[in-house]
Amino acid sequence: MIGRLNHVAIAVRDLDAASSVYRWTLGADVSAPVRLPEHGVTTVFVTLPNTKIELLAPLGSNSPIAKFLERNPDGGIHHICYEVDDILLARDRLKAQGARVLGDGKPKIGAHGKPVLFLHPKDFCGTLIEIEEA
């Protein structure tokens, strides 16, 4: 059901500093920041030959990333994202197998302009999973 790894998301306190590490220290291609108020984050993407790294910074104190950073003050891996061909079909199949979809179960538009859903980490070896329609 899952396709290729789309990205690994890393929560950071300072998006400019994190972007600089990837751009100047690691020599990576880093996108401009994009604010996503509906998700409570500002994000940049680091493009790699085989996938992407998403750097996430909180957009306001109610951001899920702000809550993550309270528990993990140094930041760290927040979630991994897999591509699926049909997000509604994937959601229904996952739910039928007992997986919990977070939120209201309706896809939201993600940072790539495509529908996304998040799956409960307790159902996936302690890892928050994002699925994105390819």
Backbone bond lengths (Angstrom), bond angles and torsions (degrees), N, CA, C in turn:
res aa  C-N    CA-C-N  psi(-1)  N-CA   C-N-CA  omega(-1)  CA-C   N-CA-C  phi
1 M - - - 1.442 - - 1.525 111.20 -
2 I 1.349 117.93 -48.14 1.470 117.71 -178.35 1.516 109.35 -76.94
3 G 1.292 113.85 148.57 1.456 121.22 177.46 1.512 110.18 -101.69
4 R 1.292 114.76 -140.36 1.461 118.39 -174.86 1.531 111.44 -75.66
5 L 1.322 114.25 158.57 1.458 121.35 174.26 1.521 107.58 -68.80
6 N 1.324 117.22 121.11 1.452 120.43 -179.70 1.518 110.98 -85.54
7 H 1.349 116.48 -48.23 1.464 119.25 178.42 1.526 110.99 -164.45
8 V 1.319 113.69 163.00 1.458 123.38 170.46 1.523 105.15 -113.24
9 A 1.333 117.13 127.43 1.461 121.52 -177.24 1.523 110.39 -101.16
10 I 1.324 114.94 133.08 1.459 122.28 -179.79 1.530 108.39 -120.71
11 A 1.319 116.24 124.17 1.461 121.86 176.90 1.518 109.06 -79.96
12 V 1.336 115.82 134.48 1.466 121.49 -179.56 1.518 109.41 -135.98
13 R 1.324 115.85 152.29 1.465 120.57 175.98 1.527 111.57 -80.26
14 D 1.327 116.10 -40.13 1.461 121.86 -174.14 1.526 108.39 -121.66
15 L 1.324 115.60 102.42 1.461 121.32 -175.88 1.529 111.96 -65.23
16 D 1.330 117.33 -37.48 1.472 119.77 178.94 1.519 111.16 -64.94
17 A 1.320 116.93 -44.37 1.471 120.39 179.88 1.524 110.65 -64.76
18 A 1.333 116.60 -44.02 1.468 120.03 179.70 1.521 110.60 -64.40
19 S 1.326 117.29 -41.58 1.463 120.97 178.15 1.522 110.76 -60.94
20 S 1.319 116.16 -40.08 1.471 120.70 179.05 1.523 111.74 -63.35
21 V 1.322 116.92 -39.92 1.466 120.04 178.10 1.521 110.10 -59.67
22 Y 1.322 116.23 -47.04 1.468 119.30 -179.01 1.523 111.55 -70.05
23 R 1.328 117.54 -40.24 1.459 121.25 -177.35 1.530 111.72 -71.90
24 W 1.339 117.48 -51.15 1.460 120.50 -170.23 1.522 113.06 -94.74
25 T 1.322 118.19 -40.52 1.461 119.99 -178.52 1.523 111.13 -77.92
26 L 1.336 116.24 -43.61 1.466 119.92 -177.07 1.523 113.42 -97.40
27 G 1.327 117.79 -9.43 1.458 121.03 177.27 1.515 114.96 70.18
28 A 1.331 117.24 30.11 1.463 121.22 -176.99 1.526 111.65 -93.39
29 D 1.314 114.96 160.72 1.458 123.24 173.92 1.530 107.64 -83.54
30 V 1.336 117.13 118.81 1.467 122.52 -176.11 1.526 108.53 -119.13
31 S 1.323 116.21 130.03 1.467 121.19 -179.41 1.523 111.09 -74.38
32 A 1.301 114.80 170.03 1.467 120.97 171.63 1.525 108.71 -72.63
33 P 1.329 117.84 152.71 1.464 120.46 177.56 1.527 111.90 -65.83
34 V 1.331 114.71 144.47 1.463 121.64 176.34 1.521 107.54 -128.58
35 R 1.333 115.07 126.63 1.470 120.16 177.43 1.521 108.48 -85.66
36 L 1.332 115.87 132.13 1.463 122.20 177.60 1.531 108.50 -124.46
37 P 1.329 117.45 80.58 1.465 120.75 -176.06 1.526 113.56 -57.17
38 E 1.340 117.70 -34.36 1.458 119.91 -178.83 1.521 112.39 -67.06
39 H 1.337 117.10 -18.88 1.466 122.01 176.69 1.527 111.97 -107.25
40 G 1.342 117.30 -8.26 1.458 121.23 178.78 1.517 114.06 73.45
41 V 1.345 116.79 29.60 1.460 119.93 -177.20 1.523 111.34 -139.41
42 T 1.314 113.70 159.60 1.456 122.35 162.51 1.513 105.28 -114.41
43 T 1.313 116.90 136.57 1.452 120.64 -172.67 1.520 111.96 -132.55
44 V 1.310 115.94 149.92 1.467 122.63 166.55 1.523 106.58 -130.81
45 F 1.321 115.55 154.39 1.456 120.45 176.99 1.509 110.27 -115.86
46 V 1.317 114.42 133.76 1.463 123.04 174.50 1.526 105.61 -100.87
47 T 1.317 116.37 117.26 1.459 120.44 -176.32 1.524 109.95 -90.23
48 L 1.326 114.75 125.49 1.457 122.68 177.02 1.529 107.87 -115.61
49 P 1.321 118.40 164.92 1.471 119.12 -178.51 1.532 113.90 -60.19
50 N 1.328 118.49 -30.84 1.453 120.30 -173.42 1.527 114.88 -117.12
51 T 1.332 118.37 -4.95 1.468 121.67 179.35 1.522 108.38 -170.63
52 K 1.319 116.91 -165.01 1.464 122.12 177.19 1.526 109.34 -133.99
53 I 1.313 115.08 157.76 1.454 123.34 168.65 1.524 105.41 -112.08
54 E 1.319 116.87 131.24 1.454 121.43 176.25 1.525 107.57 -106.21
55 L 1.318 116.36 122.34 1.462 121.24 174.64 1.526 106.98 -96.79
56 L 1.334 116.03 125.64 1.463 122.44 -175.81 1.515 110.48 -116.52
57 A 1.308 116.19 129.78 1.465 120.98 173.97 1.525 107.74 -123.05
58 P 1.334 117.66 146.45 1.459 119.93 -178.56 1.520 111.95 -65.36
59 L 1.306 114.78 143.60 1.458 122.36 174.38 1.527 105.10 -115.33
60 G 1.326 115.72 85.42 1.462 121.32 -177.21 1.518 111.99 98.15
61 S 1.316 115.21 163.24 1.468 121.05 -175.24 1.526 113.29 -75.12
62 N 1.328 118.27 -17.35 1.465 121.13 179.04 1.524 112.63 -91.18
63 S 1.297 116.79 4.45 1.463 121.36 -179.30 1.523 110.66 -64.54
64 P 1.340 117.27 141.52 1.466 118.55 173.61 1.531 111.87 -61.73
65 I 1.313 117.08 -25.29 1.470 120.31 177.68 1.524 110.20 -72.96
66 A 1.332 117.90 -34.91 1.468 120.56 175.85 1.523 109.70 -61.79
67 K 1.317 116.11 -41.92 1.474 120.27 178.45 1.529 110.76 -65.90
68 F 1.326 117.20 -40.16 1.462 121.25 177.15 1.526 110.17 -61.35
69 L 1.342 116.68 -43.04 1.468 120.82 -179.11 1.529 112.26 -69.60
70 E 1.328 118.48 -24.92 1.470 120.45 173.62 1.533 109.36 -63.66
71 R 1.323 116.04 -40.71 1.469 121.21 -179.36 1.528 112.36 -81.82
72 N 1.340 116.47 -23.81 1.467 122.78 -176.61 1.528 108.11 -133.11
73 P 1.334 117.81 77.62 1.468 121.36 -171.48 1.532 115.12 -56.36
74 D 1.328 117.25 -27.14 1.469 119.96 179.63 1.518 112.47 -89.40
75 G 1.332 117.39 1.18 1.462 120.70 -176.95 1.519 110.13 82.46
76 G 1.313 116.08 -164.44 1.455 120.80 178.33 1.507 111.90 144.27
77 I 1.323 115.33 -175.22 1.461 120.37 -178.30 1.525 109.26 -65.41
78 H 1.307 115.70 126.13 1.462 122.67 -178.60 1.524 111.90 -98.74
79 H 1.345 117.22 -46.95 1.463 120.75 179.06 1.522 110.16 -159.25
80 I 1.338 114.17 167.24 1.456 119.73 170.57 1.517 107.77 -121.30
81 C 1.317 116.23 148.21 1.459 122.03 -175.24 1.518 110.50 -120.05
82 Y 1.325 114.78 127.18 1.464 122.06 175.72 1.519 109.36 -111.82
83 E 1.308 115.58 147.14 1.451 120.68 175.47 1.522 110.46 -85.66
84 V 1.329 115.57 145.99 1.462 122.72 172.90 1.529 107.28 -132.49
85 D 1.324 116.17 151.79 1.466 119.78 -179.47 1.526 112.38 -71.35
86 D 1.320 116.65 -40.43 1.464 121.98 -176.14 1.524 107.43 -136.89
87 I 1.316 117.08 108.44 1.467 120.34 -172.41 1.529 112.50 -67.16
88 L 1.315 118.46 -35.45 1.464 120.10 179.66 1.523 111.12 -70.17
89 L 1.319 117.16 -41.02 1.459 121.15 176.31 1.530 110.08 -63.65
90 A 1.340 116.47 -43.15 1.474 120.63 178.28 1.521 110.51 -62.96
91 R 1.334 116.98 -44.70 1.472 120.78 179.07 1.528 110.95 -58.34
92 D 1.319 115.87 -47.78 1.461 119.65 -177.42 1.525 111.47 -65.05
93 R 1.311 116.82 -39.57 1.464 120.54 178.60 1.530 110.71 -66.03
94 L 1.328 116.51 -43.94 1.462 120.76 179.24 1.525 111.17 -62.54
95 K 1.332 117.00 -44.73 1.469 120.69 179.18 1.521 111.12 -63.26
96 A 1.333 116.91 -38.68 1.470 120.55 178.71 1.526 111.42 -63.96
97 Q 1.331 116.41 -25.07 1.460 121.18 178.85 1.520 112.18 -94.24
98 G 1.344 117.18 6.70 1.455 121.30 174.68 1.514 116.03 96.00
99 A 1.313 118.30 1.52 1.466 120.11 178.62 1.527 109.54 -74.23
100 R 1.325 115.49 144.76 1.459 121.03 178.85 1.528 110.06 -98.33
101 V 1.326 114.59 125.56 1.464 121.39 175.52 1.519 106.67 -92.10
102 L 1.316 117.44 130.64 1.465 121.13 -178.78 1.522 111.22 -77.66
103 G 1.317 115.65 157.21 1.459 121.36 -179.74 1.510 111.24 75.26
104 D 1.323 115.70 -150.12 1.464 120.29 -177.12 1.526 113.35 -87.08
105 G 1.329 116.81 1.35 1.463 120.60 178.60 1.515 114.14 83.60
106 K 1.324 116.69 -0.63 1.459 120.60 177.62 1.525 108.70 -97.09
107 P 1.329 117.69 131.57 1.468 119.47 179.76 1.525 111.68 -60.25
108 K 1.335 114.74 144.15 1.459 122.58 171.58 1.518 107.36 -110.04
109 I 1.300 116.42 161.44 1.462 120.43 176.51 1.526 107.52 -82.07
110 G 1.333 115.61 125.95 1.460 122.08 -177.71 1.514 112.74 -92.40
111 A 1.314 114.92 -169.78 1.467 122.52 -175.02 1.525 113.22 -63.69
112 H 1.325 117.77 -23.29 1.469 120.88 179.24 1.520 112.28 -94.05
113 G 1.350 116.42 6.17 1.452 119.97 -178.94 1.520 113.51 77.44
114 K 1.325 116.82 17.94 1.458 122.00 -178.79 1.527 109.59 -120.36
115 P 1.334 117.78 156.91 1.468 120.85 -179.86 1.537 111.86 -65.13
116 V 1.338 115.27 138.13 1.468 121.54 179.15 1.524 110.19 -135.62
117 L 1.316 115.37 155.31 1.464 124.17 171.30 1.517 107.97 -140.10
118 F 1.334 115.54 154.04 1.461 120.88 176.08 1.517 109.49 -114.35
119 L 1.335 115.16 144.37 1.455 122.58 -177.83 1.519 109.74 -114.43
120 H 1.318 116.62 142.24 1.460 122.37 -174.41 1.533 111.26 -59.88
121 P 1.340 116.71 130.33 1.470 119.77 -178.70 1.526 114.33 -62.18
122 K 1.330 117.90 -28.27 1.464 119.56 -179.48 1.528 111.76 -67.18
123 D 1.321 116.85 -18.87 1.461 120.57 178.27 1.526 112.70 -90.58
124 F 1.343 117.55 -6.40 1.460 121.86 -174.17 1.528 111.52 -136.43
125 C 1.321 114.79 57.18 1.471 121.80 172.49 1.523 112.64 57.40
126 G 1.343 117.20 33.37 1.457 120.91 177.38 1.516 114.50 80.62
127 T 1.330 117.82 11.89 1.463 121.22 -177.90 1.511 110.52 -114.82
128 L 1.329 116.10 127.94 1.456 121.46 172.71 1.521 107.59 -68.61
129 I 1.333 116.44 125.87 1.459 121.95 -178.79 1.525 108.87 -112.02
130 E 1.324 115.15 133.77 1.450 121.59 169.96 1.528 106.92 -109.11
131 I 1.320 116.64 136.04 1.463 119.45 169.92 1.520 107.26 -113.03
132 E 1.324 115.29 139.90 1.458 121.57 -177.46 1.523 107.70 -129.97
133 E 1.310 115.31 132.92 1.466 119.16 177.40 1.528 109.11 -67.96
134 A 1.304 115.64 127.89 1.482 120.79 -177.54 1.518 111.00 -77.80
